[in-house]
Amino acid sequence: MNLASVHQDDGTGTVRATVAITDAWIPRLTQKITDYRDKETRGGNPQNAPLITNIEGIRHAALLSIFVGDRSRLPPPNESIWWEIWIRRDTREEFTELARRAELNVSSTTLTFPDREILLVEGTMDTLSRIFVNSLMMTEVRLALDTPSAFINMRNDEQVEWSDEAAQRLLPPDPMVRSSVLILDSGVNRSHPLIAPYLDPKHWDAWHPAWGPDDMARYEGHGTAMAGLALHGDLEGFLKATTHMQHNHVLESVKILPPAGANPKHLYGRITQDAVLQMEAINPEHWRVTCLAVTAIDDAKGGRPTAWSAAIDQLASGADDEPQRLIVVSAGNSQPTTKDVLGNYLDFADLSQVHSPAQAWNALTVGAYTERTNVVDARYAHWSLVAPFGDLSPTSSTSQSWHEQWPIKPDVVLEGGNLIANAAMAAHAPHSDVRLLTTDFDLPTAQFREFGDTSAAAALASQMAARLASANPHYWPETVRGMLVHSADWTDAMKGHRVHPPLSGNRLLLRRYGYGVPNLDRALQSASNDLTMVIQDSLRPFKFEDGRTKTNQMNIHRFPWSSLDLTALEGIEMELRVTLSYFIEPNPSERGFIQRFRYASHGLRFAVKGPLETEETFKARIQHESLPDEGAGIRDAGNEYWELGPKLRTSGSLHSDRWRGDIASLQRCESILIYPVSGWWREKRGGTPEYWDRDARYSLMVSLRAPETDIDIYTPIATALTVPVEIEN
């Protein structure tokens, strides 16, 4: 036996020792348990009863040996609460898998230090004790009582001390940084010490010269709050850390909201376009993510384009030889009443449409979900949380009521905070315990503020996109948008709303949550059991022949694993994830709402060769589906393998789906085809050049994953990727 740790209770003087047994002791302990089951003492009691009946106590004692804090505040062993779990560095994936199997909730919020990672975990002491005694990952356990309220409730002079200390650890950006987030909002207070190093005065502007670039009380410092999240993410983690921080992206700001009055409605699109072009002229070298969280609540019209959303599409598309651009737009906030949140708040959300311009096909539209379910303010002990862990944030909007011809929106969801409600008082409210922490604009009053809703979610998505672009500067805007969707998944809470039949159940999830919560780690790099290929390519969709416009080109990409010996994976369920991202040119006339006069310049689709198809029958099937009336009868080989299928995944200009099956069936699939479908490029005459004589570029992401195993599929397949992927026209 070994002495693992010793703790002395300062109040009683009691000394507690934790002893770890060696492997040699395990058979002896096992025998004692067997004897307890099978043998009795002379008195008729089970043998070793004093030891075995206290095993749960032993587990608890083991966990308490690494508990840091006031033990008097510990809950009963079977009560579920939030814990702060410190684990050894680089064991997060293993711990998360154990926690999932034990049905614990693990927040996506983490802190990383040289030797430790800190996770927030919801569960009971009983469950955590069992994990602890069966693994060597956990090093400390604390009650997760800290929330943004701790900083919000400080006096301003205390906040200044925390802000200044953090500012000293904030290293200036590398002069070679070429990635940025452009905030289009109410301006930014550049004098905030946690913003100033990353917002160059030359990149701080206003659409109208008379407005000035600073933030304003009229908008409650909305732009400065957005800037803090777009740079740091939730600020609480950085404030509590002790290490230095250097970001790989910077901020830019163009104020688009006036100090008085309101912008004319017909100028919304023009102002947005002008503001982006304005910053591009000032700072032309950057890989820029534009973040817009200003929306119009009554203009979405069931998903139909508006002048503003069409302006976003045009700006992103690269039309007229302009560059393509990534634009992140918040889905817009609903305004639930107390009655709405005390009932099924999701019913209200499903009737609350995504706001304009977030219906833009080319935008990355961001809704809000929440993991904020820890209210520690004793004054609100009798209030309840509106949203459960991992579900839609109470103020997020959806596209449930939209027609299928309009895009799936939001595309993804990110943290937007929660609400609390009190039925007896017929009241509901936000609370800083369940919101995010960011920078305040009014520094004589406060350094920090709470923030949330779809604005916060859009800022977090912009930060993710900028980090991804910084790590992969060769990625196109279409690729970064696609990779965030490609890495996303629905939480367990979201999947719990899936109803039967599967088609309608998956539609509900898509129109409410988009493709789910993006995982930046997965978007940044492949894991040993998760390999991702990224293809950036183009094709010419149409040609003019025999007096009419016809479908012209298809690209086929062959899977490099189709010829490999993967017998080691036999019997293991594999997951193939495919995401296709491209930008369309908009045609926002009212005629574009009907089939003949389409809104989109063109459409692209992907199809994977069925496991029982020959390549000839595969191509013949796709040639049929790419006819002008392809929307009337979309089909796909091996439909039983796909999670969504072609009827659900083909709205808009971003398509993603999962295929699940065994490795033998997957290898027989062999290839994926990218092909065009009709748009106004095919039907409209008189462009210069002719509209049919244009190329359409796209980003294709394909992942192969073994979700339930740690077998290394990355190395053999990555080796095969040294052979170029064949592309056929």
Long-range contacts (C-beta under 8 A, 24 or more apart in sequence): 1-25, 4-65, 5-65, 5-66, 7-65, 16-61, 16-64, 16-65, 18-61, 18-62, 18-65, 56-126, 56-129, 58-133, 59-126, 59-129, 59-130, 59-132, 59-133, 60-125, 60-126, 60-129, 62-129, 62-132, 62-133, 63-125, 63-128, 63-129, 63-132, 63-133, 63-141, 66-132, 66-138, 66-139, 66-140, 66-141, 67-140, 67-141, 67-142, 68-140, 68-141, 68-142, 69-142, 69-143, 73-143, 74-125, 74-143, 75-125, 76-125, 77-124, 77-125, 77-126, 77-129, 78-124, 78-125, 78-126, 79-124, 79-125, 80-122, 80-123, 80-124, 81-122, 81-123, 81-124, 81-143, 81-144, 82-120, 82-121, 82-122, 82-143, 82-144, 82-373, 82-374, 83-120, 83-121, 83-122, 83-123, 83-128, 83-141, 83-142, 83-143, 83-144, 84-118, 84-119, 84-120, 84-141, 84-142, 84-143, 84-144, 84-146, 85-118, 85-119, 85-120, 85-121, 85-128, 85-138, 85-140, 85-141, 86-116, 86-117, 86-118, 86-138, 86-139, 86-140, 86-141, 86-142, 87-116, 87-117, 87-118, 87-119, 87-137, 87-138, 87-139, 88-115, 88-116, 88-117, 88-136, 88-137, 88-139, 89-113, 89-114, 89-115, 89-116, 89-117, 90-117, 91-117, 91-137, 92-117, 92-119, 93-527, 94-135, 94-137, 95-119, 95-131, 95-135, 95-137, 95-138, 98-131, 98-134, 98-135, 98-137, 99-123, 99-131, 102-127, 102-130, 102-131, 103-127, 104-128, 105-371, 105-389, 105-390, 107-371, 108-371, 108-415, 108-517, 109-234, 109-237, 109-371, 109-415, 111-237, 111-240, 111-241, 113-241, 113-242, 113-243, 114-243, 116-140, 120-144, 120-371, 120-374, 122-373, 122-389, 144-374, 145-374, 145-376, 146-236, 146-240, 147-374, 147-375, 147-376, 147-432, 147-433, 147-434, 148-236, 148-432, 148-433, 148-435, 148-436, 148-437, 148-448, 148-450, 149-376, 149-377, 149-431, 149-432, 149-433, 151-236, 151-239, 151-437, 151-448, 152-432, 152-437, 152-448, 152-449, 152-450, 153-432, 156-444, 156-445, 156-446, 156-447, 159-446, 159-447, 159-448, 160-447, 162-239, 162-447, 162-448, 163-192, 163-193, 163-194, 163-447, 163-448, 164-193, 166-194, 166-238, 166-239, 167-193, 167-194, 167-197, 169-241, 169-242, 169-243, 169-244, 169-245, 170-194, 170-197, 170-244, 170-245, 170-246, 171-244, 171-245, 171-246, 172-197, 172-198, 172-246, 173-197, 173-198, 173-246, 173-247, 173-248, 173-249, 173-250, 174-246, 174-248, 177-248, 177-249, 177-250, 177-470, 178-285, 178-286, 178-287, 178-470, 178-473, 179-248, 179-249, 179-250, 179-286, 179-287, 179-288, 179-289, 179-466, 179-467, 179-469, 179-470, 179-473, 180-249, 180-250, 180-251, 180-252, 180-283, 180-286, 180-287, 180-288, 180-289, 180-466, 181-230, 181-231, 181-249, 181-250, 181-251, 181-252, 181-288, 181-289, 181-290, 181-291, 181-462, 181-463, 181-465, 181-466, 182-251, 182-252, 182-253, 182-254, 182-275, 182-276, 182-279, 182-288, 182-289, 182-290, 182-291, 183-223, 183-226, 183-227, 183-230, 183-251, 183-252, 183-253, 183-254, 183-291, 184-254, 184-256, 184-272, 184-275, 184-276, 184-290, 184-291, 184-292, 184-294, 185-219, 185-222, 185-223, 185-226, 185-253, 185-255, 185-256, 185-257, 185-291, 185-292, 185-293, 185-294, 186-215, 186-216, 186-218, 186-219, 186-221, 186-222, 186-223, 186-255, 186-257, 187-211, 187-212, 187-213, 187-214, 187-215, 187-216, 187-223, 187-224, 187-253, 187-255, 187-257, 188-213, 188-214, 188-215, 188-223, 188-224, 188-226, 188-227, 188-251, 188-253, 188-441, 189-214, 189-215, 189-221, 189-224, 189-439, 189-441, 189-442, 189-443, 190-214, 190-253, 191-443, 192-224, 192-228, 192-439, 192-440, 192-441, 192-443, 192-447, 194-228, 194-231, 194-232, 194-235, 194-439, 195-224, 195-227, 195-228, 195-231, 195-251, 195-439, 198-231, 198-247, 198-250, 198-251, 199-227, 199-250, 199-251, 199-252, 199-253, 200-250, 202-282, 202-283, 203-250, 203-251, 203-252, 203-253, 203-279, 203-282, 203-283, 204-252, 204-253, 205-253, 205-254, 205-255, 205-278, 205-279, 205-282, 206-254, 206-255, 207-254, 207-255, 207-256, 207-271, 207-274, 207-275, 207-278, 208-258, 211-255, 211-258, 211-259, 212-255, 212-259, 213-253, 213-254, 213-255, 214-255, 215-441, 216-257, 216-259, 216-441, 217-441, 217-442, 218-259, 218-260, 219-257, 221-440, 221-441, 221-442, 221-449, 222-293, 222-455, 223-253, 223-255, 223-441, 224-439, 224-440, 224-441, 225-438, 225-439, 225-440, 225-441, 225-449, 225-451, 225-455, 225-456, 225-459, 226-291, 226-293, 226-438, 226-455, 226-458, 226-459, 227-251, 227-253, 227-439, 227-459, 228-438, 228-439, 228-451, 229-436, 229-438, 229-451, 229-456, 229-459, 229-460, 229-463, 230-291, 230-459, 230-460, 230-462, 230-463, 230-466, 231-463, 232-438, 232-463, 233-460, 233-463, 234-415, 234-436, 234-437, 234-438, 234-460, 235-436, 235-437, 235-438, 235-439, 235-448, 236-436, 236-437, 239-437, 248-466, 248-467, 248-470, 248-471, 249-463, 249-466, 249-467, 249-469, 249-470, 250-286, 252-279, 252-283, 252-286, 252-288, 254-278, 254-279, 256-294, 257-294, 265-296, 266-307, 268-296, 268-307, 268-308, 268-311, 268-357, 269-307, 269-308, 269-310, 269-311, 269-312, 269-357, 270-311, 272-308, 272-311, 272-312, 272-315, 272-357, 273-311, 273-314, 273-315, 276-315, 276-325, 276-327, 287-469, 287-470, 287-473, 288-325, 288-326, 289-326, 289-328, 289-462, 289-465, 289-466, 289-469, 289-480, 290-325, 290-326, 290-327, 290-328, 291-328, 291-458, 291-459, 291-462, 292-327, 292-328, 292-329, 292-330, 292-357, 292-458, 293-329, 293-330, 293-454, 293-455, 293-458, 293-459, 295-329, 295-330, 295-331, 295-332, 295-355, 295-356, 295-357, 295-358, 296-355, 296-356, 296-357, 297-332, 297-355, 299-355, 299-356, 300-332, 300-353, 300-354, 300-355, 300-356, 300-358, 300-359, 301-356, 302-353, 302-401, 302-402, 302-403, 302-406, 303-353, 303-354, 303-359, 303-399, 303-402, 303-403, 303-405, 303-406, 303-407, 303-409, 304-359, 304-406, 304-593, 305-359, 305-360, 305-586, 305-588, 305-592, 305-599, 306-356, 306-357, 306-359, 306-588, 307-588, 308-356, 308-357, 309-356, 309-357, 309-358, 309-359, 309-360, 309-363, 310-360, 310-586, 310-588, 311-357, 312-357, 312-360, 312-362, 312-363, 313-360, 313-361, 313-362, 313-363, 313-583, 313-584, 313-585, 313-586, 314-585, 314-586, 316-360, 316-362, 316-363, 316-477, 316-583, 317-362, 317-583, 317-584, 317-585, 317-586, 317-601, 318-583, 319-585, 324-476, 324-477, 324-478, 324-583, 324-697, 325-477, 326-364, 326-465, 326-469, 326-477, 326-480, 326-481, 327-360, 327-362, 327-363, 327-364, 328-363, 328-364, 328-366, 328-458, 328-461, 328-462, 328-465, 329-357, 329-358, 329-360, 329-363, 329-364, 329-365, 329-366, 329-458, 330-358, 330-365, 330-366, 330-453, 330-454, 330-455, 330-457, 330-458, 331-355, 331-358, 331-365, 331-366, 331-367, 331-368, 331-396, 331-397, 331-398, 331-409, 331-410, 331-454, 331-457, 332-356, 332-358, 332-397, 332-454, 333-395, 333-396, 333-397, 333-453, 333-454, 333-455, 334-395, 334-396, 334-397, 335-395, 336-394, 336-395, 336-419, 336-428, 338-421, 338-426, 338-427, 338-428, 341-386, 341-394, 341-419, 341-421, 341-428, 342-421, 342-423, 342-428, 345-386, 345-387, 345-392, 345-394, 346-391, 346-392, 346-497, 346-512, 349-392, 349-394, 349-396, 349-397, 349-398, 349-512, 350-398, 350-400, 350-401, 350-511, 350-512, 351-400, 351-401, 352-397, 352-398, 353-397, 353-398, 353-399, 353-401, 353-402, 354-397, 354-398, 354-399, 354-409, 354-410, 355-397, 358-409, 358-410, 359-399, 359-406, 359-407, 359-409, 361-407, 361-583, 361-584, 361-586, 361-599, 361-600, 361-652, 361-653, 362-583, 362-584, 362-653, 364-411, 364-412, 364-461, 364-465, 364-481, 364-484, 364-485, 365-409, 365-410, 365-411, 365-514, 366-410, 366-411, 366-412, 366-413, 366-414, 366-454, 366-457, 366-458, 366-460, 366-461, 367-392, 367-393, 367-396, 367-397, 367-398, 367-409, 367-410, 367-412, 367-413, 367-416, 367-454, 367-457, 367-513, 367-514, 368-392, 368-393, 368-395, 368-396, 368-413, 368-414, 368-415, 368-416, 368-417, 368-452, 368-453, 368-454, 368-456, 368-457, 369-393, 369-396, 369-413, 369-414, 369-415, 369-416, 369-457, 369-491, 369-494, 369-513, 369-517, 370-394, 370-415, 370-416, 370-417, 370-418, 370-434, 371-415, 372-415, 372-417, 372-418, 372-433, 372-434, 372-435, 373-418, 373-434, 374-433, 374-434, 375-420, 375-431, 375-433, 375-434, 376-433, 377-431, 377-433, 380-420, 380-431, 380-433, 382-422, 382-424, 383-420, 383-421, 383-422, 383-431, 384-420, 384-421, 384-422, 384-423, 385-418, 385-419, 385-420, 385-421, 385-434, 386-418, 386-419, 386-420, 386-421, 386-428, 387-418, 387-419, 388-493, 389-493, 390-491, 390-492, 390-493, 390-494, 391-491, 391-493, 391-494, 392-494, 392-512, 392-513, 393-417, 393-418, 393-452, 393-453, 393-454, 393-457, 394-418, 394-419, 395-419, 395-452, 395-453, 395-454, 396-453, 396-454, 396-457, 397-454, 398-511, 398-512, 399-511, 400-508, 400-511, 400-512, 402-511, 404-651, 405-651, 406-651, 406-652, 407-651, 407-652, 407-653, 407-654, 408-510, 408-511, 408-514, 408-515, 408-651, 408-652, 408-654, 409-511, 409-514, 409-652, 410-513, 410-514, 411-481, 411-484, 411-485, 411-514, 411-515, 411-654, 412-461, 412-484, 412-485, 412-488, 412-514, 412-515, 412-516, 412-517, 412-518, 413-457, 413-513, 413-514, 413-516, 413-517, 414-456, 414-457, 414-458, 414-460, 414-461, 414-464, 414-517, 414-518, 415-456, 415-457, 415-460, 416-452, 416-453, 416-454, 416-456, 416-457, 417-450, 417-451, 417-452, 417-453, 417-456, 418-452, 461-518, 464-518, 464-520, 464-523, 467-520, 467-524, 468-520, 468-523, 468-524, 471-524, 475-534, 475-536, 475-699, 476-536, 476-697, 476-699, 477-583, 478-536, 478-581, 478-582, 478-583, 478-697, 478-698, 478-699, 479-534, 479-536, 479-581, 479-699, 479-701, 481-581, 481-654, 482-579, 482-580, 482-581, 482-654, 482-656, 482-699, 482-701, 483-523, 483-534, 483-579, 483-701, 484-518, 484-523, 485-514, 485-515, 485-518, 485-579, 485-581, 485-654, 485-656, 486-523, 486-532, 486-577, 486-579, 486-656, 486-701, 486-703, 487-518, 487-519, 487-520, 487-522, 487-523, 488-514, 488-515, 488-516, 488-517, 488-518, 488-519, 489-515, 489-516, 489-517, 489-519, 490-515, 490-516, 490-517, 491-516, 491-517, 503-645, 503-647, 503-648, 506-643, 506-644, 506-648, 507-648, 510-644, 510-648, 515-656, 526-703, 526-714, 526-718, 527-714, 528-710, 528-712, 528-713, 528-714, 528-715, 529-705, 529-706, 529-707, 529-709, 529-710, 529-711, 529-712, 529-713, 529-714, 530-703, 530-704, 530-705, 530-706, 530-714, 531-703, 531-704, 531-705, 531-713, 531-714, 531-717, 531-718, 532-701, 532-702, 532-703, 533-560, 533-701, 533-702, 533-703, 533-721, 533-725, 534-699, 534-700, 534-701, 535-699, 535-700, 535-701, 535-702, 535-725, 536-697, 536-698, 536-699, 536-700, 537-674, 537-697, 537-698, 537-700, 537-727, 538-695, 538-696, 538-697, 538-698, 539-674, 539-676, 539-695, 539-696, 539-698, 539-729, 540-693, 540-694, 540-695, 540-696, 541-602, 541-604, 541-676, 541-679, 541-681, 541-682, 541-692, 541-694, 541-696, 542-602, 542-676, 542-681, 542-682, 542-692, 543-692, 544-690, 544-692, 544-693, 549-682, 549-683, 549-692, 551-623, 551-626, 551-627, 551-675, 551-676, 552-676, 553-676, 553-729, 554-619, 554-622, 554-626, 554-673, 554-674, 554-675, 554-676, 554-728, 554-729, 555-673, 555-674, 555-675, 555-727, 555-728, 555-729, 556-671, 556-672, 556-673, 556-674, 556-726, 556-727, 556-728, 557-671, 557-672, 557-673, 557-674, 557-700, 557-702, 557-725, 557-726, 557-727, 558-670, 558-671, 558-725, 558-726, 559-669, 559-670, 559-671, 559-672, 559-702, 560-717, 560-720, 560-721, 560-723, 560-725, 561-666, 561-667, 561-704, 561-717, 561-720, 562-667, 562-668, 562-669, 562-670, 562-671, 563-720, 564-667, 564-716, 564-717, 564-720, 566-663, 566-667, 566-713, 566-716, 568-711, 569-663, 569-706, 569-711, 569-713, 570-662, 570-663, 570-664, 571-662, 572-662, 572-663, 572-706, 572-708, 572-709, 572-711, 573-660, 573-661, 573-662, 573-706, 573-707, 573-708, 574-660, 574-661, 574-662, 574-663, 574-666, 574-704, 574-705, 574-706, 575-658, 575-659, 575-660, 575-703, 575-704, 575-705, 575-706, 575-707, 576-608, 576-658, 576-659, 576-660, 576-666, 576-669, 576-702, 576-703, 576-704, 576-705, 577-656, 577-657, 577-658, 577-659, 577-701, 577-702, 577-703, 577-705, 578-606, 578-608, 578-656, 578-657, 578-658, 578-659, 578-672, 578-700, 578-701, 578-702, 578-703, 579-654, 579-655, 579-656, 579-700, 579-701, 580-604, 580-605, 580-606, 580-654, 580-655, 580-656, 580-674, 580-698, 580-699, 580-700, 580-701, 581-653, 581-654, 581-698, 581-699, 581-700, 581-701, 582-653, 582-654, 582-696, 582-697, 582-698, 582-699, 583-653, 584-653, 584-679, 585-681, 587-680, 587-684, 592-680, 595-631, 596-683, 597-680, 597-683, 598-678, 598-679, 598-680, 598-683, 599-680, 600-653, 600-679, 600-680, 601-679, 601-680, 601-681, 601-691, 601-694, 601-696, 602-676, 602-677, 602-678, 602-679, 602-681, 602-682, 602-696, 603-650, 603-653, 603-676, 603-677, 603-678, 603-679, 604-653, 604-674, 604-675, 604-676, 604-677, 604-696, 604-698, 605-646, 605-650, 605-655, 605-674, 605-675, 605-676, 605-677, 606-655, 606-672, 606-673, 606-674, 606-675, 606-700, 607-636, 607-637, 607-646, 607-672, 607-673, 607-675, 608-636, 608-637, 608-638, 608-659, 608-669, 608-671, 608-672, 608-673, 609-637, 609-669, 609-670, 609-671, 609-672, 609-673, 610-636, 610-637, 610-638, 610-669, 611-637, 611-638, 611-661, 611-665, 611-666, 611-668, 611-669, 612-637, 612-638, 612-668, 613-637, 615-670, 615-671, 618-671, 618-673, 619-673, 622-673, 622-675, 625-675, 625-677, 626-675, 626-676, 626-677, 628-678, 628-682, 630-677, 630-678, 631-677, 638-665, 638-669, 641-665, 666-704, 672-700, 672-702, 674-698, 674-700
